Structure formats: C-alpha cells, structure tokens
Amino acid sequence: MAISQFWKDREYYTLLEISFIACGYEPQNENLANEHAPASVVNFFRTVRDDLINNGEITQGVRVKRITYPKEDAIKIIDYYGPTGFPNFLKESTEQLPLTDNERDKLLKQIGLLALVLAEKSSRYKRGEKPNANQIATDVQSIIDATELPGKKGTGSSELRDSISQGLKLLRDD
C-alpha cells in the first residue's frame, strides 16, 4: 500500500484528497469518490469535517471539499485523525516498512529462480540435477567481500544459502 509520488509532491490538498491518502488510497475525482469511496475514507472525511464545524473553523454549508490545505496542514490532519496502524503517506519516511509474507515469498522465489538459472548455465552450480546453494552462496560471498557495498548486512554465506534454499522450496511447493 503506497501513494504515488504525484500525490506526495503536491503543495495543496482538499479534505477529500487528504481523506483518501490517510486511508491508504489514491485520491479519486470528486464525482467518482462520492459514489464509490471506501467506508474508511467517508468516515475519516466526516470526522474531520464535523470537528472543523464544531470548532468554528468552517461554517455549516461551506463546500468543505473545495477548501485546500497546505501540505504541512494535511500532514498534521493525517497525524491527528489518521487510522491507527497506518503510516502517514505524505511524510518522507526513513523507516523501512516490514515486508508482508507475500512480498517476502516473492523475493525468495526470485532468488530461487536465479539459482536455477545459474545451475542451468554452469555445472559448477549444480549438485546432481539441483542447484548447489552452498557453491552459489560461496561465490556470491566472494563477490560481496571484494566490493565496497554499504548494505552488506544479511549477506553472509549462511543467509545467502538459507535464502536460496527457501526460495527453491517455495518454487517446489507452489
């Protein structure tokens, strides 16, 4: 779940756009949103609108959907009213969101497929008819050791071997 850069780079947002973004959806045009907005978006919009009216910041009958808010205010609105457990998609996040099990499995399958390609291209990377995870991990480790890559954490031989084995197992199980 993410919001495209187009929406992150805007200077101003309507309350309806803020409501979609706060709930993890790409904003839609107003007519479509009125008919097909998810319940979480509608509830968020109504809560903020009602608070704005109750606090006297806007008056009843004002077309709330037409009022725009600068990005800083949109971030504050999402921080204050946003659903629990959702990131504020307008903030520049430096924290890495955890992978879902599905995303993790996809990446492991891709590693397994790369091992299959290596084994097909060179008998050096085969043990019998299967990829040799130990040999692949050893050779990958020697390349990693010879480079100045900053993100080496988690690329030791045992982690590489485990990832290859898990990826191959996932490919067999599907």
C-alpha positions as CSV (number, residue, x, y, z in Angstrom):
1,M,0.0,0.0,0.0
2,A,1.6,3.3,-1.1
3,I,0.7,6.6,-2.6
4,S,2.2,7.7,-5.9
5,Q,4.8,10.4,-5.9
6,F,2.3,12.7,-7.8
7,W,0.3,12.9,-4.6
8,K,3.3,13.3,-2.3
9,D,4.7,16.2,-4.3
10,R,1.6,18.4,-4.2
11,E,1.6,21.7,-2.3
12,Y,-2.1,21.8,-1.5
13,Y,-4.8,19.1,-0.8
14,T,-8.5,19.1,-0.5
15,L,-10.0,17.4,2.5
16,L,-11.3,14.7,0.3
17,E,-7.8,14.0,-1.1
18,I,-6.4,14.0,2.5
19,S,-9.1,11.5,3.5
20,F,-8.1,9.1,0.7
21,I,-4.4,9.4,1.4
22,A,-4.9,9.0,5.2
23,C,-6.7,5.7,4.5
24,G,-4.0,4.4,2.0
25,Y,-5.9,5.1,-1.2
26,E,-5.0,7.1,-4.3
27,P,-7.4,10.1,-4.4
28,Q,-10.2,10.0,-6.9
29,N,-12.1,12.7,-8.7
30,E,-14.9,14.1,-6.6
31,N,-17.8,12.7,-8.6
32,L,-16.4,9.2,-8.5
33,A,-15.4,9.5,-4.9
34,N,-19.0,10.5,-3.9
35,E,-20.3,7.2,-5.3
36,H,-17.5,4.8,-4.7
37,A,-15.4,5.9,-1.7
38,P,-14.5,3.2,0.7
39,A,-16.2,3.5,4.1
40,S,-12.9,4.3,5.9
41,V,-12.5,7.3,3.6
42,V,-16.0,8.5,4.1
43,N,-15.7,8.1,7.9
44,F,-12.4,10.0,8.0
45,F,-13.8,12.8,5.9
46,R,-16.9,13.1,8.1
47,T,-15.0,13.1,11.3
48,V,-12.6,15.8,10.2
49,R,-15.4,17.9,8.7
50,D,-17.6,17.6,11.8
51,D,-14.7,18.7,14.0
52,L,-13.9,21.7,11.8
53,I,-17.5,22.7,12.0
54,N,-17.7,22.1,15.8
55,N,-14.5,24.1,16.4
56,G,-15.8,27.0,14.3
57,E,-13.0,26.7,11.8
58,I,-15.6,26.5,9.0
59,T,-19.3,27.2,8.9
60,Q,-22.1,24.8,8.2
61,G,-23.0,24.7,4.5
62,V,-19.5,25.6,3.2
63,R,-18.3,23.3,0.5
64,V,-15.7,21.6,2.6
65,K,-14.5,19.6,-0.4
66,R,-13.3,22.8,-2.1
67,I,-11.2,24.1,0.8
68,T,-7.5,23.3,0.2
69,Y,-4.8,22.8,2.9
70,P,-1.1,23.3,2.5
71,K,0.9,20.1,2.7
72,E,2.1,20.8,6.3
73,D,-1.5,21.1,7.4
74,A,-2.5,17.9,5.5
75,I,0.3,16.0,7.3
76,K,-1.0,17.3,10.7
77,I,-4.6,16.3,9.9
78,I,-3.5,12.8,9.0
79,D,-1.3,12.6,12.1
80,Y,-4.2,13.6,14.3
81,Y,-7.1,11.8,12.7
82,G,-5.4,9.0,10.7
83,P,-6.3,5.4,11.3
84,T,-4.3,3.6,13.9
85,G,-1.5,1.5,12.4
86,F,-1.4,3.4,9.1
87,P,1.7,5.3,8.1
88,N,1.3,9.0,7.1
89,F,2.0,8.6,3.4
90,L,2.7,12.3,3.0
91,K,5.7,12.2,5.3
92,E,9.0,11.4,3.9
93,S,9.6,8.1,5.7
94,T,13.1,7.0,6.5
95,E,11.9,3.9,8.3
96,Q,11.5,0.7,6.2
97,L,8.1,-0.8,6.4
98,P,8.2,-4.6,7.1
99,L,7.7,-6.9,4.2
100,T,4.4,-8.8,4.1
101,D,4.7,-12.6,4.0
102,N,3.6,-12.5,0.3
103,E,6.3,-9.9,-0.6
104,R,8.9,-12.0,1.2
105,D,7.9,-15.2,-0.5
106,K,8.0,-13.4,-3.9
107,L,11.6,-12.2,-3.3
108,L,12.7,-15.7,-2.1
109,K,11.2,-17.3,-5.2
110,Q,13.1,-14.8,-7.3
111,I,16.3,-15.8,-5.5
112,G,15.4,-19.5,-6.1
113,L,14.8,-18.8,-9.8
114,L,18.2,-17.0,-10.1
115,A,19.8,-20.1,-8.5
116,L,18.1,-22.3,-11.1
117,V,19.4,-20.1,-13.9
118,L,23.0,-20.3,-12.6
119,A,22.7,-24.1,-12.3
120,E,21.4,-24.3,-15.8
121,K,24.2,-22.1,-17.2
122,S,27.1,-23.8,-15.3
123,S,27.6,-27.3,-13.9
124,R,29.7,-25.6,-11.2
125,Y,26.5,-24.5,-9.5
126,K,24.8,-27.9,-9.6
127,R,24.7,-30.9,-7.3
128,G,23.2,-33.7,-9.2
129,E,20.3,-32.1,-11.1
130,K,19.6,-29.4,-8.4
131,P,21.2,-26.0,-7.8
132,N,24.1,-26.2,-5.3
133,A,23.1,-23.5,-2.8
134,N,26.5,-23.8,-1.0
135,Q,28.6,-23.2,-4.1
136,I,26.3,-20.3,-5.2
137,A,26.5,-18.7,-1.8
138,T,30.3,-19.1,-1.6
139,D,30.8,-17.4,-4.9
140,V,28.3,-14.6,-4.2
141,Q,30.0,-14.1,-0.9
142,S,33.4,-13.7,-2.6
143,I,32.0,-11.0,-4.9
144,I,30.4,-9.2,-1.9
145,D,33.7,-9.3,0.1
146,A,35.5,-7.8,-2.9
147,T,33.2,-4.8,-3.1
148,E,32.6,-1.7,-1.0
149,L,28.8,-2.1,-0.9
150,P,27.4,-0.2,2.1
151,G,24.4,-2.6,2.6
152,K,26.3,-5.9,3.3
153,K,24.3,-6.7,6.4
154,G,22.5,-10.0,6.0
155,T,24.6,-11.2,3.0
156,G,26.8,-13.7,4.8
157,S,27.2,-17.2,3.3
158,S,24.7,-18.8,5.7
159,E,22.0,-16.1,5.0
160,L,22.5,-16.5,1.2
161,R,22.4,-20.3,1.4
162,D,19.2,-20.1,3.5
163,S,17.5,-17.7,1.1
164,I,18.4,-19.8,-1.9
165,S,17.1,-23.0,-0.2
166,Q,13.9,-21.3,1.0
167,G,13.3,-19.9,-2.5
168,L,13.8,-23.2,-4.1
169,K,11.4,-24.9,-1.6
170,L,8.8,-22.2,-2.3
171,L,9.0,-22.9,-6.0
172,R,8.6,-26.6,-5.5
173,D,5.7,-26.2,-3.1
174,D,3.6,-23.9,-5.4
